[in-house]
Amino acid sequence: MKIEEHEFEPTERIQKTLARCGLGSRRQIEAAIKLEQITINREPVTLGQKLMVGDKIGWKNRAWVVESEFVPPRVLMYNKPLGQVTTRKDDKGRPTVFDSLPSVKGQKWLNIGRLDINTTGLLLFTTDGDLANHMMHPSATIDREYVCRVYGEITDDVIKNLLKGVELEDGMARFSDIQEAGVAAEEKGANSWFHVALMEGKNREVRRLWESQGLQVNRLKRVRYGGVFLPKSLRIGQLRELNDKELAVLFKDTKFEPAATSLIVKSIKKGRH
């Protein structure tokens, strides 16, 4: 939706717009601005400078024009298999989760959180950098639920410790909920299955919490992120986009308010700027 001339035209800090549109991380863009590598209308920009509709941006021998339209966030859910890494490229040549994603014109998919190479299950992607940042920020207090198979003896004291909190190398951590999964006795052996939930997403946090009690996680699957559940119909390696109803639940659960109107940037072909 284009903004008519008589309507209010939004302005926004350049680093926020470019990061939201997927041109780089906020940190990368801020560094480029300080090095005077980014221009607006052929003039070097300053940190925090506002963009307006019609501005032309130059960076890395490319050019974009600023437009304004309603761009509802798109969100994908993906059932991540074992062996994939949550990076766009991998130096070791391992398959990445981005290999399976569809292309999106004028934008790119941003992962909401991460799963390590040995963890399966629900991984979310969005085209909206504000939504991704909001959902990953600790202040959002969005819980994640996992199913895990744990090897070793699990006592009441272990459960109490993990609910109360333990000191890891990067700070205190705890599960907000622990529930034993209903697994047949003959399937248990030395392993126990649990549903656990936590309110943040530190690196390998679920595994490290169990390891702090001398236990080992040998299977781990994320089944929920906030109000988004991994449906049983979504098989390993499959993905699908959230519909309007699911998006509404996600926004309400995470207290995210998508902008009614956003600034976007569209690429300009060489020779036109």
VEXDRENLUM-395750 format. One record per residue (C-alpha): residue number from 0; x, y negated, z negated. Coordinates in steps of 0.02 Angstrom, whole numbers, plus 50000, padded with zeros to 5 digits. Layout:
<recs>
<rec><seq>NUM</seq><east>X</east><north>Y</north><up>Z</up></rec>
...
</recs>
This chain:
<recs>
<rec><seq>0</seq><east>50000</east><north>50000</north><up>50000</up></rec>
<rec><seq>1</seq><east>50078</east><north>49837</north><up>50054</up></rec>
<rec><seq>2</seq><east>50060</east><north>49681</north><up>49946</up></rec>
<rec><seq>3</seq><east>49965</east><north>49540</north><up>50030</up></rec>
<rec><seq>4</seq><east>50044</east><north>49368</north><up>50031</up></rec>
<rec><seq>5</seq><east>49920</east><north>49298</north><up>49904</up></rec>
<rec><seq>6</seq><east>49949</east><north>49439</north><up>49780</up></rec>
<rec><seq>7</seq><east>50083</east><north>49444</north><up>49646</up></rec>
<rec><seq>8</seq><east>50245</east><north>49511</north><up>49714</up></rec>
<rec><seq>9</seq><east>50343</east><north>49611</north><up>49585</up></rec>
<rec><seq>10</seq><east>50525</east><north>49584</north><up>49545</up></rec>
<rec><seq>11</seq><east>50642</east><north>49710</north><up>49467</up></rec>
<rec><seq>12</seq><east>50824</east><north>49723</north><up>49418</up></rec>
<rec><seq>13</seq><east>50925</east><north>49791</north><up>49563</up></rec>
<rec><seq>14</seq><east>51006</east><north>49934</north><up>49466</up></rec>
<rec><seq>15</seq><east>50836</east><north>49995</north><up>49408</up></rec>
<rec><seq>16</seq><east>50762</east><north>49993</north><up>49584</up></rec>
<rec><seq>17</seq><east>50909</east><north>50079</north><up>49667</up></rec>
<rec><seq>18</seq><east>50920</east><north>50212</north><up>49531</up></rec>
<rec><seq>19</seq><east>50733</east><north>50246</north><up>49538</up></rec>
<rec><seq>20</seq><east>50741</east><north>50263</north><up>49727</up></rec>
<rec><seq>21</seq><east>50881</east><north>50390</north><up>49710</up></rec>
<rec><seq>22</seq><east>51026</east><north>50290</north><up>49784</up></rec>
<rec><seq>23</seq><east>51135</east><north>50332</north><up>49634</up></rec>
<rec><seq>24</seq><east>51135</east><north>50340</north><up>49445</up></rec>
<rec><seq>25</seq><east>51112</east><north>50181</north><up>49345</up></rec>
<rec><seq>26</seq><east>51295</east><north>50194</north><up>49291</up></rec>
<rec><seq>27</seq><east>51359</east><north>50216</north><up>49469</up></rec>
<rec><seq>28</seq><east>51259</east><north>50068</north><up>49531</up></rec>
<rec><seq>29</seq><east>51313</east><north>49956</north><up>49389</up></rec>
<rec><seq>30</seq><east>51496</east><north>50001</north><up>49422</up></rec>
<rec><seq>31</seq><east>51474</east><north>49960</north><up>49608</up></rec>
<rec><seq>32</seq><east>51395</east><north>49792</north><up>49564</up></rec>
<rec><seq>33</seq><east>51541</east><north>49747</north><up>49451</up></rec>
<rec><seq>34</seq><east>51659</east><north>49788</north><up>49595</up></rec>
<rec><seq>35</seq><east>51555</east><north>49677</north><up>49710</up></rec>
<rec><seq>36</seq><east>51519</east><north>49823</north><up>49826</up></rec>
<rec><seq>37</seq><east>51331</east><north>49789</north><up>49835</up></rec>
<rec><seq>38</seq><east>51257</east><north>49638</north><up>49921</up></rec>
<rec><seq>39</seq><east>51086</east><north>49557</north><up>49932</up></rec>
<rec><seq>40</seq><east>51059</east><north>49459</north><up>50091</up></rec>
<rec><seq>41</seq><east>51247</east><north>49471</north><up>50124</up></rec>
<rec><seq>42</seq><east>51293</east><north>49395</north><up>49955</up></rec>
<rec><seq>43</seq><east>51374</east><north>49495</north><up>49812</up></rec>
<rec><seq>44</seq><east>51249</east><north>49531</north><up>49674</up></rec>
<rec><seq>45</seq><east>51266</east><north>49510</north><up>49486</up></rec>
<rec><seq>46</seq><east>51216</east><north>49638</north><up>49355</up></rec>
<rec><seq>47</seq><east>51032</east><north>49618</north><up>49315</up></rec>
<rec><seq>48</seq><east>50994</east><north>49514</north><up>49470</up></rec>
<rec><seq>49</seq><east>50812</east><north>49531</north><up>49522</up></rec>
<rec><seq>50</seq><east>50755</east><north>49603</north><up>49687</up></rec>
<rec><seq>51</seq><east>50607</east><north>49536</north><up>49784</up></rec>
<rec><seq>52</seq><east>50508</east><north>49598</north><up>49933</up></rec>
<rec><seq>53</seq><east>50605</east><north>49562</north><up>50093</up></rec>
<rec><seq>54</seq><east>50778</east><north>49564</north><up>50015</up></rec>
<rec><seq>55</seq><east>50908</east><north>49660</north><up>50116</up></rec>
<rec><seq>56</seq><east>51031</east><north>49767</north><up>50019</up></rec>
<rec><seq>57</seq><east>51202</east><north>49821</north><up>50084</up></rec>
<rec><seq>58</seq><east>51307</east><north>49959</north><up>50007</up></rec>
<rec><seq>59</seq><east>51425</east><north>50094</north><up>50073</up></rec>
<rec><seq>60</seq><east>51408</east><north>50031</north><up>50253</up></rec>
<rec><seq>61</seq><east>51221</east><north>50057</north><up>50244</up></rec>
<rec><seq>62</seq><east>51076</east><north>49937</north><up>50229</up></rec>
<rec><seq>63</seq><east>50903</east><north>49941</north><up>50154</up></rec>
<rec><seq>64</seq><east>50756</east><north>49821</north><up>50149</up></rec>
<rec><seq>65</seq><east>50650</east><north>49799</north><up>49993</up></rec>
<rec><seq>66</seq><east>50464</east><north>49832</north><up>50011</up></rec>
<rec><seq>67</seq><east>50321</east><north>49847</north><up>49889</up></rec>
<rec><seq>68</seq><east>50193</east><north>49985</north><up>49886</up></rec>
<rec><seq>69</seq><east>50106</east><north>50106</north><up>49771</up></rec>
<rec><seq>70</seq><east>50213</east><north>50261</north><up>49759</up></rec>
<rec><seq>71</seq><east>50138</east><north>50390</north><up>49642</up></rec>
<rec><seq>72</seq><east>50272</east><north>50501</north><up>49566</up></rec>
<rec><seq>73</seq><east>50286</east><north>50673</north><up>49643</up></rec>
<rec><seq>74</seq><east>50329</east><north>50817</north><up>49528</up></rec>
<rec><seq>75</seq><east>50380</east><north>50993</north><up>49575</up></rec>
<rec><seq>76</seq><east>50383</east><north>51144</north><up>49461</up></rec>
<rec><seq>77</seq><east>50511</east><north>51278</north><up>49503</up></rec>
<rec><seq>78</seq><east>50534</east><north>51451</north><up>49430</up></rec>
<rec><seq>79</seq><east>50724</east><north>51455</north><up>49423</up></rec>
<rec><seq>80</seq><east>50809</east><north>51623</north><up>49449</up></rec>
<rec><seq>81</seq><east>50971</east><north>51682</north><up>49369</up></rec>
<rec><seq>82</seq><east>51133</east><north>51627</north><up>49450</up></rec>
<rec><seq>83</seq><east>51083</east><north>51453</north><up>49509</up></rec>
<rec><seq>84</seq><east>51163</east><north>51296</north><up>49438</up></rec>
<rec><seq>85</seq><east>51068</east><north>51135</north><up>49406</up></rec>
<rec><seq>86</seq><east>51181</east><north>51021</north><up>49508</up></rec>
<rec><seq>87</seq><east>51164</east><north>50951</north><up>49683</up></rec>
<rec><seq>88</seq><east>51333</east><north>51025</north><up>49736</up></rec>
<rec><seq>89</seq><east>51446</east><north>51152</north><up>49653</up></rec>
<rec><seq>90</seq><east>51636</east><north>51155</north><up>49668</up></rec>
<rec><seq>91</seq><east>51636</east><north>51345</north><up>49650</up></rec>
<rec><seq>92</seq><east>51513</east><north>51368</north><up>49792</up></rec>
<rec><seq>93</seq><east>51377</east><north>51440</north><up>49683</up></rec>
<rec><seq>94</seq><east>51195</east><north>51421</north><up>49738</up></rec>
<rec><seq>95</seq><east>51107</east><north>51269</north><up>49664</up></rec>
<rec><seq>96</seq><east>50925</east><north>51239</north><up>49624</up></rec>
<rec><seq>97</seq><east>50923</east><north>51100</north><up>49755</up></rec>
<rec><seq>98</seq><east>50953</east><north>51227</north><up>49894</up></rec>
<rec><seq>99</seq><east>50772</east><north>51284</north><up>49874</up></rec>
<rec><seq>100</seq><east>50687</east><north>51114</north><up>49872</up></rec>
<rec><seq>101</seq><east>50592</east><north>51038</north><up>50019</up></rec>
<rec><seq>102</seq><east>50658</east><north>50878</north><up>50096</up></rec>
<rec><seq>103</seq><east>50566</east><north>50718</north><up>50051</up></rec>
<rec><seq>104</seq><east>50572</east><north>50571</north><up>50171</up></rec>
<rec><seq>105</seq><east>50651</east><north>50413</north><up>50104</up></rec>
<rec><seq>106</seq><east>50675</east><north>50485</north><up>49929</up></rec>
<rec><seq>107</seq><east>50761</east><north>50629</north><up>49843</up></rec>
<rec><seq>108</seq><east>50717</east><north>50752</north><up>49707</up></rec>
<rec><seq>109</seq><east>50786</east><north>50717</north><up>49533</up></rec>
<rec><seq>110</seq><east>50793</east><north>50856</north><up>49406</up></rec>
<rec><seq>111</seq><east>50707</east><north>50827</north><up>49239</up></rec>
<rec><seq>112</seq><east>50828</east><north>50909</north><up>49119</up></rec>
<rec><seq>113</seq><east>50936</east><north>51058</north><up>49156</up></rec>
<rec><seq>114</seq><east>50943</east><north>51247</north><up>49136</up></rec>
<rec><seq>115</seq><east>51110</east><north>51335</north><up>49128</up></rec>
<rec><seq>116</seq><east>51159</east><north>51467</north><up>49255</up></rec>
<rec><seq>117</seq><east>51100</east><north>51611</north><up>49144</up></rec>
<rec><seq>118</seq><east>50932</east><north>51534</north><up>49098</up></rec>
<rec><seq>119</seq><east>50776</east><north>51561</north><up>49202</up></rec>
<rec><seq>120</seq><east>50604</east><north>51483</north><up>49207</up></rec>
<rec><seq>121</seq><east>50522</east><north>51313</north><up>49219</up></rec>
<rec><seq>122</seq><east>50622</east><north>51172</north><up>49295</up></rec>
<rec><seq>123</seq><east>50539</east><north>51008</north><up>49345</up></rec>
<rec><seq>124</seq><east>50589</east><north>50887</north><up>49483</up></rec>
<rec><seq>125</seq><east>50521</east><north>50716</north><up>49524</up></rec>
<rec><seq>126</seq><east>50546</east><north>50577</north><up>49650</up></rec>
<rec><seq>127</seq><east>50528</east><north>50446</north><up>49513</up></rec>
<rec><seq>128</seq><east>50685</east><north>50401</north><up>49417</up></rec>
<rec><seq>129</seq><east>50585</east><north>50310</north><up>49283</up></rec>
<rec><seq>130</seq><east>50484</east><north>50467</north><up>49247</up></rec>
<rec><seq>131</seq><east>50640</east><north>50576</north><up>49243</up></rec>
<rec><seq>132</seq><east>50729</east><north>50458</north><up>49123</up></rec>
<rec><seq>133</seq><east>50574</east><north>50441</north><up>49014</up></rec>
<rec><seq>134</seq><east>50550</east><north>50629</north><up>48997</up></rec>
<rec><seq>135</seq><east>50732</east><north>50663</north><up>48957</up></rec>
<rec><seq>136</seq><east>50754</east><north>50521</north><up>48831</up></rec>
<rec><seq>137</seq><east>50759</east><north>50583</north><up>48650</up></rec>
<rec><seq>138</seq><east>50636</east><north>50447</north><up>48596</up></rec>
<rec><seq>139</seq><east>50501</east><north>50528</north><up>48704</up></rec>
<rec><seq>140</seq><east>50496</east><north>50678</north><up>48584</up></rec>
<rec><seq>141</seq><east>50436</east><north>50800</north><up>48718</up></rec>
<rec><seq>142</seq><east>50448</east><north>50981</north><up>48664</up></rec>
<rec><seq>143</seq><east>50513</east><north>51124</north><up>48770</up></rec>
<rec><seq>144</seq><east>50461</east><north>51305</north><up>48742</up></rec>
<rec><seq>145</seq><east>50568</east><north>51457</north><up>48780</up></rec>
<rec><seq>146</seq><east>50551</east><north>51644</north><up>48770</up></rec>
<rec><seq>147</seq><east>50712</east><north>51724</north><up>48710</up></rec>
<rec><seq>148</seq><east>50776</east><north>51898</north><up>48674</up></rec>
<rec><seq>149</seq><east>50894</east><north>51894</north><up>48526</up></rec>
<rec><seq>150</seq><east>51018</east><north>52029</north><up>48476</up></rec>
<rec><seq>151</seq><east>51052</east><north>52057</north><up>48292</up></rec>
<rec><seq>152</seq><east>50965</east><north>52060</north><up>48124</up></rec>
<rec><seq>153</seq><east>50847</east><north>51914</north><up>48099</up></rec>
<rec><seq>154</seq><east>50801</east><north>51880</north><up>47918</up></rec>
<rec><seq>155</seq><east>50681</east><north>51757</north><up>47839</up></rec>
<rec><seq>156</seq><east>50831</east><north>51650</north><up>47790</up></rec>
<rec><seq>157</seq><east>50887</east><north>51640</north><up>47972</up></rec>
<rec><seq>158</seq><east>50715</east><north>51576</north><up>48023</up></rec>
<rec><seq>159</seq><east>50714</east><north>51450</north><up>47880</up></rec>
<rec><seq>160</seq><east>50887</east><north>51387</north><up>47929</up></rec>
<rec><seq>161</seq><east>50838</east><north>51364</north><up>48112</up></rec>
<rec><seq>162</seq><east>50679</east><north>51271</north><up>48066</up></rec>
<rec><seq>163</seq><east>50766</east><north>51162</north><up>47937</up></rec>
<rec><seq>164</seq><east>50912</east><north>51121</north><up>48052</up></rec>
<rec><seq>165</seq><east>51094</east><north>51167</north><up>48072</up></rec>
<rec><seq>166</seq><east>51247</east><north>51063</north><up>48112</up></rec>
<rec><seq>167</seq><east>51313</east><north>51096</north><up>48287</up></rec>
<rec><seq>168</seq><east>51471</east><north>51019</north><up>48361</up></rec>
<rec><seq>169</seq><east>51367</east><north>50879</north><up>48437</up></rec>
<rec><seq>170</seq><east>51252</east><north>50846</north><up>48289</up></rec>
<rec><seq>171</seq><east>51104</east><north>50918</north><up>48196</up></rec>
<rec><seq>172</seq><east>50983</east><north>51028</north><up>48290</up></rec>
<rec><seq>173</seq><east>50832</east><north>51133</north><up>48247</up></rec>
<rec><seq>174</seq><east>50685</east><north>51225</north><up>48318</up></rec>
<rec><seq>175</seq><east>50518</east><north>51139</north><up>48291</up></rec>
<rec><seq>176</seq><east>50430</east><north>51309</north><up>48299</up></rec>
<rec><seq>177</seq><east>50479</east><north>51493</north><up>48300</up></rec>
<rec><seq>178</seq><east>50354</east><north>51631</north><up>48335</up></rec>
<rec><seq>179</seq><east>50392</east><north>51816</north><up>48356</up></rec>
<rec><seq>180</seq><east>50331</east><north>51879</north><up>48523</up></rec>
<rec><seq>181</seq><east>50216</east><north>52029</north><up>48531</up></rec>
<rec><seq>182</seq><east>50331</east><north>52164</north><up>48598</up></rec>
<rec><seq>183</seq><east>50300</east><north>52350</north><up>48574</up></rec>
<rec><seq>184</seq><east>50407</east><north>52427</north><up>48437</up></rec>
<rec><seq>185</seq><east>50487</east><north>52551</north><up>48556</up></rec>
<rec><seq>186</seq><east>50549</east><north>52407</north><up>48664</up></rec>
<rec><seq>187</seq><east>50632</east><north>52313</north><up>48522</up></rec>
<rec><seq>188</seq><east>50784</east><north>52415</north><up>48472</up></rec>
<rec><seq>189</seq><east>50920</east><north>52297</north><up>48412</up></rec>
<rec><seq>190</seq><east>50836</east><north>52153</north><up>48506</up></rec>
<rec><seq>191</seq><east>50693</east><north>52041</north><up>48452</up></rec>
<rec><seq>192</seq><east>50586</east><north>51929</north><up>48561</up></rec>
<rec><seq>193</seq><east>50537</east><north>51755</north><up>48506</up></rec>
<rec><seq>194</seq><east>50448</east><north>51600</north><up>48570</up></rec>
<rec><seq>195</seq><east>50543</east><north>51447</north><up>48512</up></rec>
<rec><seq>196</seq><east>50514</east><north>51261</north><up>48538</up></rec>
<rec><seq>197</seq><east>50628</east><north>51112</north><up>48519</up></rec>
<rec><seq>198</seq><east>50611</east><north>50925</north><up>48545</up></rec>
<rec><seq>199</seq><east>50770</east><north>50888</north><up>48642</up></rec>
<rec><seq>200</seq><east>50877</east><north>50965</north><up>48776</up></rec>
<rec><seq>201</seq><east>51059</east><north>50970</north><up>48722</up></rec>
<rec><seq>202</seq><east>51175</east><north>51081</north><up>48822</up></rec>
<rec><seq>203</seq><east>51141</east><north>51266</north><up>48784</up></rec>
<rec><seq>204</seq><east>51048</east><north>51213</north><up>48627</up></rec>
<rec><seq>205</seq><east>50937</east><north>51367</north><up>48610</up></rec>
<rec><seq>206</seq><east>51084</east><north>51486</north><up>48627</up></rec>
<rec><seq>207</seq><east>51195</east><north>51385</north><up>48510</up></rec>
<rec><seq>208</seq><east>51062</east><north>51377</north><up>48376</up></rec>
<rec><seq>209</seq><east>51046</east><north>51567</north><up>48371</up></rec>
<rec><seq>210</seq><east>51235</east><north>51586</north><up>48382</up></rec>
<rec><seq>211</seq><east>51254</east><north>51476</north><up>48228</up></rec>
<rec><seq>212</seq><east>51171</east><north>51618</north><up>48132</up></rec>
<rec><seq>213</seq><east>51284</east><north>51752</north><up>48204</up></rec>
<rec><seq>214</seq><east>51156</east><north>51807</north><up>48334</up></rec>
<rec><seq>215</seq><east>51163</east><north>51821</north><up>48523</up></rec>
<rec><seq>216</seq><east>51034</east><north>51772</north><up>48653</up></rec>
<rec><seq>217</seq><east>51040</east><north>51894</north><up>48798</up></rec>
<rec><seq>218</seq><east>50886</east><north>51833</north><up>48891</up></rec>
<rec><seq>219</seq><east>50816</east><north>51657</north><up>48897</up></rec>
<rec><seq>220</seq><east>50671</east><north>51586</north><up>48995</up></rec>
<rec><seq>221</seq><east>50589</east><north>51415</north><up>48984</up></rec>
<rec><seq>222</seq><east>50400</east><north>51429</north><up>48995</up></rec>
<rec><seq>223</seq><east>50341</east><north>51252</north><up>48953</up></rec>
<rec><seq>224</seq><east>50401</east><north>51072</north><up>48965</up></rec>
<rec><seq>225</seq><east>50283</east><north>50956</north><up>48873</up></rec>
<rec><seq>226</seq><east>50109</east><north>50987</north><up>48942</up></rec>
<rec><seq>227</seq><east>50171</east><north>51081</north><up>49096</up></rec>
<rec><seq>228</seq><east>50164</east><north>51271</north><up>49080</up></rec>
<rec><seq>229</seq><east>50249</east><north>51395</north><up>49196</up></rec>
<rec><seq>230</seq><east>50103</east><north>51488</north><up>49277</up></rec>
<rec><seq>231</seq><east>50113</east><north>51677</north><up>49289</up></rec>
<rec><seq>232</seq><east>50068</east><north>51662</north><up>49474</up></rec>
<rec><seq>233</seq><east>50230</east><north>51566</north><up>49510</up></rec>
<rec><seq>234</seq><east>50357</east><north>51701</north><up>49542</up></rec>
<rec><seq>235</seq><east>50545</east><north>51686</north><up>49520</up></rec>
<rec><seq>236</seq><east>50618</east><north>51573</north><up>49654</up></rec>
<rec><seq>237</seq><east>50450</east><north>51497</north><up>49700</up></rec>
<rec><seq>238</seq><east>50396</east><north>51315</north><up>49680</up></rec>
<rec><seq>239</seq><east>50242</east><north>51209</north><up>49698</up></rec>
<rec><seq>240</seq><east>50195</east><north>51027</north><up>49676</up></rec>
<rec><seq>241</seq><east>50088</east><north>50969</north><up>49530</up></rec>
<rec><seq>242</seq><east>49914</east><north>50914</north><up>49582</up></rec>
<rec><seq>243</seq><east>49829</east><north>50753</north><up>49524</up></rec>
<rec><seq>244</seq><east>49747</east><north>50837</north><up>49374</up></rec>
<rec><seq>245</seq><east>49912</east><north>50912</north><up>49316</up></rec>
<rec><seq>246</seq><east>50001</east><north>50746</north><up>49340</up></rec>
<rec><seq>247</seq><east>49869</east><north>50659</north><up>49234</up></rec>
<rec><seq>248</seq><east>49897</east><north>50786</north><up>49094</up></rec>
<rec><seq>249</seq><east>50085</east><north>50764</north><up>49107</up></rec>
<rec><seq>250</seq><east>50076</east><north>50573</north><up>49101</up></rec>
<rec><seq>251</seq><east>49957</east><north>50577</north><up>48952</up></rec>
<rec><seq>252</seq><east>50061</east><north>50705</north><up>48858</up></rec>
<rec><seq>253</seq><east>50223</east><north>50610</north><up>48885</up></rec>
<rec><seq>254</seq><east>50145</east><north>50436</north><up>48865</up></rec>
<rec><seq>255</seq><east>50212</east><north>50384</north><up>49035</up></rec>
<rec><seq>256</seq><east>50125</east><north>50247</north><up>49132</up></rec>
<rec><seq>257</seq><east>50172</east><north>50246</north><up>49317</up></rec>
<rec><seq>258</seq><east>50186</east><north>50072</north><up>49389</up></rec>
<rec><seq>259</seq><east>50034</east><north>50023</north><up>49491</up></rec>
<rec><seq>260</seq><east>50151</east><north>49941</north><up>49614</up></rec>
<rec><seq>261</seq><east>50336</east><north>49976</north><up>49635</up></rec>
<rec><seq>262</seq><east>50477</east><north>49905</north><up>49734</up></rec>
<rec><seq>263</seq><east>50551</east><north>50030</north><up>49855</up></rec>
<rec><seq>264</seq><east>50695</east><north>50021</north><up>49977</up></rec>
<rec><seq>265</seq><east>50688</east><north>50081</north><up>50156</up></rec>
<rec><seq>266</seq><east>50840</east><north>50116</north><up>50260</up></rec>
<rec><seq>267</seq><east>50881</east><north>49997</north><up>50403</up></rec>
<rec><seq>268</seq><east>50963</east><north>50068</north><up>50557</up></rec>
<rec><seq>269</seq><east>51134</east><north>50001</north><up>50603</up></rec>
<rec><seq>270</seq><east>51130</east><north>49844</north><up>50707</up></rec>
<rec><seq>271</seq><east>50966</east><north>49782</north><up>50633</up></rec>
<rec><seq>272</seq><east>51039</east><north>49689</north><up>50485</up></rec>
</recs>
